[in-house]
Amino acid sequence: IASTPTPAPRKRFGRPRTNTNENSSIITPADELLRHQATLHGNALAVSMLMHEFPHCHGGVATAIVSKTFEVAAKLLHCQFDEKLTSVNPTAACTCVRAGYCLLSGALTMGIDAIIPHVSTIFSFWQGSSMAVLPGVSKLSSSHDLMCVEAMLSSVVCFLKFCPTLLLAVPDALTRLTAILEKIFPLISSGGRFESEKSTAVGKSRLSSARASVMEAYSWLPPGSFPMSADRIFSFAVSQIQELTGNDVLCSILDALVSKEDKLIDAHSFERAVSPGQIGGSVALDNNISLRSSDVVHHNEREAILHLLSWRKKLRTRMQGDDCCTSPILGAYLREGDDKCSPTPLHEVGRWREPLDPIGTSKVRLLDCCIHVFAATFGLQDGQTQAEALQMLESMYNAAQPEKTTNRFNVSSSLIAESQGKLKSPEEDVPSTNLTAAVLACLQALPLYEATHDTLIGVGPPWMVRATDLLLRLLPTPSDIIRRGAAEGLALLATLGVSEDANTLQSTILHSLDEVMTGSIPGNSKMQEIEILSYARAGSLLTLACIQRAAMRMTRTENERAESRSVASPRSRARENNSPPVMIMMTR
């Protein structure tokens, strides 16, 4: 029998030990406690991630496992009320609370079938944690309470995203949930208890994450379900949009607001690429641009949105009518917007829009949520408040115009100037992007009132005129995404696709587009006149195309509405006769 050779020892990597004494191997109680906290946090995170996959497993998961999860979560959340633990080691107590809410968030992603037997337990968790962080009641510092509030709010958003039907199935669920949010909102708002946490980088990130979770929770609630807080939330959203834009934070929601049908406009050559996805399938160039122009996401920020992401896309069951002219890509574009469905009948009131999956960076996530809530509550404000909000956006845009740089970003500068750190292109216009997203989101969220369908009321409210002027000023921009957003916003205003029948405003927009195409753009130097004029003409032509598309879409929607109500639609025939002279202007 041949002898088996002795295997060579494995090479181990690690830091060299500086102290080889026997005492160096002794683990102190503090190190042991810290290691135990890390183990607890890691195990809770791993179990919660596994719960995302349980609903997709063959045969499902046993109810005993779900019940055991809630038992463990209850014991962990009870550490928030343990006076001995909170006084001796408050960080350990917060670690247990965060681990408990991490398990709860993972369980909520499994859907209502796993949650129905434990709904009362879930609300008792939230009620106890929200009461424990109030001023005069809390036994922890503001930084430790903010850690608990951040984890709790993430579980609230998971409940609204994955189990929205429980708002109708469980009595007083909507009322109890809004009461909890109204209790937490003053603490995280400007001037609240947690405002002092902005002095540190970690505290500022946690505060932004908690604020974003509150705004996302309000975004998932049915329209009109929080009348007592709508004005305060709108004011807070306006202030945050202004503050974050002043801090040079760029929103990511604009790409989801514009139509995917115009995505081809973003195509660039290799030398002119400024963002990922503009040059086809060049993965290496996309990675290089992303690394040079993106922010780093902290691990706390990743954990805050871990359970809020849609890991598995919804399966499409339609097998017929998917292709258009034997092209599945054209069929996908034509089906845009058809798959949007309301989670409950309460969400079918008005023009409720499903919030997007959150972004990892907490400040960008907060800005996206504020723009979404700003648009959702804009129609609930009076005319003066709406005009003041648009005036704030206009002042924010005007203040940033002198600061724009003339140096263009391209791939060559990105590859050569390695010592410059993060690069920023003039196409990445933060005030213009945020302004376009806010205005376009407001126009898409406003309902189509039937009371003034056949009533001529001039140019509409003052905020519409101001919004028209702002969007016209944004057309001659080098950014493709901003031009697309401005064009679609002007199309909604020109086709009367909001709350008014303002034929005068339609004529004003068409006349202004005619002036923009001829080059009457004040304030441009002679050197940049040709380039800006090309951008202006491209934006004007795109606006005319968007007007034509929006008018046809509105006609189709009105016909479908009339057919569903078994009522004739004389307005559709009138609209066909009085449609905007888009084709004449484009031909000219």
N, C-alpha and C positions, 0 to 999 in steps of 0.2 A: 504494500500500500504506500503510495507516494505521500510524503509529508506535505501538508498544506503550508505554504509560506506565510510568515507572519505579516499581516497588513501593515503598511506604513502609517504612522500617525497622521491624522488630518491636520492640515495647517489652519490655525485659528488666527483670526484678525481681532484686534482690540487695542485699547490703550495700554501702554506698558505701565506696570505698577512701579510707582516711585518709592513705595515703602514696603519692604519685604518682611517686616516684623510680624510676630505672631498676633499682635493686637490689631493688625490691619484687617484680618478676616472677621473680626467681631462686628456684628451688625447692631447698631444702636436702636433703641425703641423708636426714635423719630424716623430713621430710615425704613424700619419695618412697617411703620404706619403709612409712610409715603408710598412704599411698594404695594401695600394692600389697597390704597386708594387707586393707584394706577391699574391694578388688576381688576378691581371692581368696575372702574370706568371702561376698561377695554372689553371685559366680558359683557357688560350691558350693551355696549355699542355693537359687538358682534352678534348678540342675540337679536337685537332690534333690526339689524340688516337682514338676518335670516327670515324674519317675519315678513319681509317684502315678497319673499318667494313662496311662502306657505300657501297662499291662495292658488298658486299656479301648479302646485304639486298634484300628482294623481292620487285621488282619494282624500285630498284636503289634509287637515290637521285635527288631532283629537281635541275635544273641548277641555279635557283635563290639563293640557299644556297651556291653553289660553287662561284658564282659571289660575293655574300656578303662576303664570306671568303677572297677573293682577295681584296675587298675594305677595309676591316678592316686591312689586312696585309699591304696594301699600306700606310694607315695612321700611323701604328706603325713604319714602316721602315722609314718614313719621319722624325721621331724624330732624326735620325742620322745627319740630316742636319739642325736641329733647333738650331741656334746659341745661343738663350737665354737659352734653356733647357740644352744644352751641357756645357755651361759655369757655370750655377748655380748648376746643379745636373747631372753630366755625368753618374753616376751609374743608375739613372732613365732612361736616354736616352738609355743606353745599355740594360736595362731590356725590354724596348719597342721593340728594334731591335731584341732581342732574341725571344721575343714572336711573332713578325711578321714572322720571319723565321721558327719558330716552326709551325705556321699555314701553311706556304708555304710547308714545308716538309710533313705535314700531307695530304695536298691536292695533292701533287705529288704521294703519294702512291696509289691514286685512279685510276691511269692509264691515258692513253692518251686521252680517251674520255672526261674526265673532264678538261684536261689541254690545249687541242688544241686552244680554243678561247683566251687563256691567255698567249700564248708562248711569245709574244713580251713584255708583262708586266713583265714576269719572268726575261727575259734577261735584261730589264731595271733596275730591282732591283739589279741584280748581278753587272751590269756595274757601277751603282752609288755607291754601297758599296765598290767595289774594288778600285775605284778612291778615295774614301774618306779616305782610310787608308794609302795612299802612303805618304812617307816622303815629307814634305813641303806643303802638302795639308791637312793633318789630323789636326783636332782641338781638338782631344782627346789624352790622354796619351796612351802609348803602351799597358798597361794592359787593358784599356777599348776597344781599337781597336781590341785586340786579342779576346775579348769576342764576338765582332761582326763578326770577320772573322771566328771563330769556328762555329758559327751558320750558316753563309752563306755557308761554305764549306759542311756542313752536307746536306743542301738542294741541293747542286750541285750533291752530290753522290746519293741522292734520285732520282734526275732527270735521271741520267745515269742508275740507277738500275731498276726503274719502268717504265720509258718512253724512252727506247733506240731507238725505231723506229723513234722518232722525229729528230734524227740526220740525217736521210735521207729525212724525209718528209718536214722539215723546211729548206729553203735555208740558207746557211752560218751558220747553227746552230753549226756544228762541229768546224768551224773556229773561231767563236765567243767564244765558250766555251774554246777551247785551248788557246785563247788569254787571257782570264780571269785567267786561271790557271798559265800561264807563267808570269802574272803580280803579282800574289800572291806568287808564289814559292820563289822568292828571299827574301821575307819578313820573311818566316818561316824557311828558310834553315839556315845552320850554318853560323854565322856572319851576319845574317839579322837583321832587326829592332826588332824582337821579341825575339832575343837570350837572352836579359837581363832578360826575365821573368823566366828563369830557376832558379833564386835565391830563389824563393818562391815555396812552395809545390803546391799551387793552380795554380800559373802561369806555373809551369813545367807540370802539368797535362793538362792544356788547350793547351799548345804548342804541347805536344805529340799528343793530340786529333786532333789539326789542321793539323799537319804534316801527321797523319794517314789518314785524310780525303783527303788531296791532293794526297797521294799515291794511295788511293782507287779510286779516280777519274781517275787517269792515268791508273789504272788497268782495269777500265770499258771501256776506250776508245778503238777503233779498233786498231789493230797492225799497226804501221807505220804512225799513224795520228799526231804524234808530233816529227818529225825528228829533229827540232831545239833544243829540250829540252832533247832528249834521253840520250845524254852523261852526262849532268848535273844530270839527275834523277838517272842514273846508279851509278855515283860517290857518290851521296847523300845516296843511298840505301846501298852501300858498307860501307860507314862511319858509318851509323846508326846501321847496323848489328854488326860491330866491337864494337861500343860504348855500345850498349845495352847488348851484350854478356859479355863485361867486367863488366857491372853493375849487372850481375847475373840475367838477364831477360830470361825466358824460353819461347820459341815460342810454339804455339798451332796448327800450321799448318801441322805438320808432320803426325798426325793421319789421316788427310784427303788426304795426298799424297800416303800413302801406300794402298795396296789392302785390301779390306774388307774380302776377302776370307781367309786371314791368321789371322783373328781376334781371332781365337781359341787359338793361341799361347800365348795370353795375360792372359789366365786363370791361376789363382793362388789358393793356399790353403788359409785358413783364416789367418794362421800365417805369410804368405809371401806376403800378399796383400800390395801394395804400392800406389795404385791409385784407384779411383772409377771405378766400372764396372768389376773388375777382379775376383770377388767371387760370381757371379750370382746375386741373388735377395735379398741380405742382405742390406736392405735400411739403417738400423741403422749403420752398419759398413761403408757403403759408405759415409753417412753424417759425421761420425766421422773423416774419412780420409780427406774429403773435407775441414772440418773446421780447421783441424790441418795443412794442407799443401797448403792452398789457400790464395790469397790476398784479401783484402777488396776493394770493388768498391765504389768510391765516387758517390754521387748523380749527380754531373755534368757529370761524365763519363757515367752514365746510360742514362741520357738525350741525350748525344751526339750520341748514337747508337740506341735510341728508335725507330726511324723511318726507320732504315736500316735493321731491322730484318724481316725475313720472318715469319709472324705470322701464316699464313695458308699455308700448303704444297700443292703443285700442285696435282690435282687429276689425277690418272692414268686411262686412258680409255681402256687400253688393257685388254681384257677378255680372250684371248687364249694364250697359250704358257707361262703362268706365272710359272707353276710348273715344277720341274725337279725331276723325279722319285717319283712322288706324294708328293714332299716336296716343300712348298712355300719358305722356307728359302734358299734352294739350288737354286731355281729359281731366288730369289732376288740377290744372289751373282753372278750368271751367267749373269744377266742383268746389272751388274755394268758397267757404262760408256755408256750404250745405250741411256739414257735419256738426255745426255748432248747435248744441242742445242745452236746454236749461236743466239744472239738476233737480229742481222742484217746481211745482206750479207757481210758487211765490216768486221765483226768479223770472217768470215770463212776463211780469209787469214791466212796461217800459222797454228800454234798450240795454238790459243787463249784459255785460261782457265778462267772459271768464278770465280771471287773472292768469298771467303767464307764469311759467315755472321761474322761481327766483334765481337771481344771479349770485354767485359765490361772494363777491365783494359786497360788504355790508352797506357801504355808502351808495353804491350803484343800485343795490336792491331797494334801499330806502327811497331813492329818487324815483325809480320805476313805480313803486307802490304809491307814492305821493301824486304822481301824474295820473295814475289810474283812479285814485280816490277823488282827486281834483275834478276829473272829467265826470265821474259818477255823481258828484254832489253839485256840479255847476248849475244844472237845470233847476235845483231846488232853491237857488238864491234869487234875490230880487234884482231888478235891472241895475240899480246903482252898485251893488256888490259885484255883479258880473263885469260892469264897466271898469271898476277899480282893479279887479283881478287882471283884466287885459291891459290896463295901464301899467300895472306892475311888470308884466311880461315885456311890454314895450320898453320901459325904462331899463330893464335888465339887458335887453338887446342893444339899446343905444349906448349904454355905458361901456360895452365891450367892443364897440367898433373901432375906436382909436388904437386898441391894443393888438389888433390883428397883424400878423407878420406876413411878409411878402415872399419868404423863402419857401420853395416848394419841396415837399418830401418825395423821394423816389427810392427805388431799390438800391441804386448806387450809393446814395448817402447812407442808407441803412447798413450796407455791407462794409463801407469804408470807415465811417466814423464810429468805431466800436467803443471809443472812450467817452462818448457823449451820454451814455445811459439811455433812458427812455426817450424816444423820438415822438414828435407830434407833427402831423401834417396840417396844412391850412384847411384841407377838407374836413378835418376833425374840429369843426367849429362848435364849441360846447354851448354857448348861448343860443345860437341858431338852431342846433339840433334839439335842445330841450324846449325851446319856444315852439318849434314845429310840432314836436310830439304832443305838447300840452294843448295846442289849438286843435290839431287834428283829432285827438282823443275826445275833446269836448264836442266837436261837430259830429263825430260818430256816435256819441252817447246820447245826444238829444233826441227825444222821441218825435215822431211825425204826428202832430196834433191834427185831428180832423175838424176841429171847430173853425179854423181859419184857412181851410183848404181852398176855398173859392172867394177869399176876401183879399182885396188889394190894399195893402197897408204901407206902401212906400218902400223905404229901404230897410225896414226892420228895426230892431233895437240898436242902440249905439254901439254895443260891443261887436255886432256883426260888421259894422263899417270899419271899426278899428282892426278887427281880425282880418278883413279883406286887405287893408293897407299893409299890415304886417306880412301877410303871405305874398303879396305882390313884391315887397322889398326882398323877400327871400328867394325869388325865382332866379336872379342872376348870380347864384352861388356856385362855386366849383364842386361842391359836394353833390353827388348823384342822389343820395338818399334824402337830402334836404329838399332838392328840387322835386323829387317824387312826392314827398309829404306835402309841400306847398301846393303842388298841382292838384292833388286829390282834395285838399282842403278847399281850394277855390272851386273845384268841381261841385262839392257838396253845397257851397253857398250859391253858386250860379244856377244849379238845377233845382233850387228850392227844396233840397232834401233834408231840411231841418224843420223848424217849427213855424216858419212864416212863408207866405206866398208873396215874396218881394220881387216883382218884376223889375222895379227900378234898380235894385241891387244887381240883378242879372245883367242889365244893360251897362251898369257901371263897370262890372268886372270885364265884360267883353270889350268895352272901350279902352279900359286900362291895359288889357292884353295887347290890343292893337298898338298902343303907344310903346309898350315894352319891346315889341318886335321891331319897331322902327328905330330903336336905340335911344329913346329919350329917358336915359337913366342918369339923374343928376348925381354929382359928387364923385365922378370917376376921372382918373388922370388919363392923359392922352396915351400913355404907354400901355395901359391895360384896357383901353377901350375896345380893341378888336376881340380880345379874349373874353371879356365880360359880355360883350354883345353876342358872341356865339352862345354863351351860357344862357343869356336872356331869351334868345330865340328858341333854343332847345326847350327851356322851361315853358315858354308860351305855347309851343306846339304840343308839348306833353299835356298842358292844361286843357287845351281844346280837345284832345283825345279823351282825357278823363271826363270832361263834361259830356261828351257824346256817350261814353260808356255808362256814366252815372244816370243820364236821362233814360237810356234804354233799360237799365236795371230798375229804376223807379217805376217805369211804365209796366214792366213785367210784374213787379211786386203788387202794384195797385190792381192789375187784372186778376192776379191770383187771389187777392183779398176779396175782390168783388165776386169772383166765382165761388169762393167758400161761403159767402153770405147770400148767394143767389140773388145778387143785385146787379143791375146794369151799371156800367162804368162810363158815364158820359165824359168824365174828366179825362179819361185816357184818350178819347178821340180829340178832345180839346188840346191836350198836350201834344199830340201828334201834329196838329196844325200850328201850334205856337211853340214848337221846339226851338231851342237856341240855334242861330245860324252858324253852326260850327263848321259845316262842310264848306260853306261859302268863304269863311275866313281862312280856312286851311288852304283852299284852292288859290285864293288871292296871295 
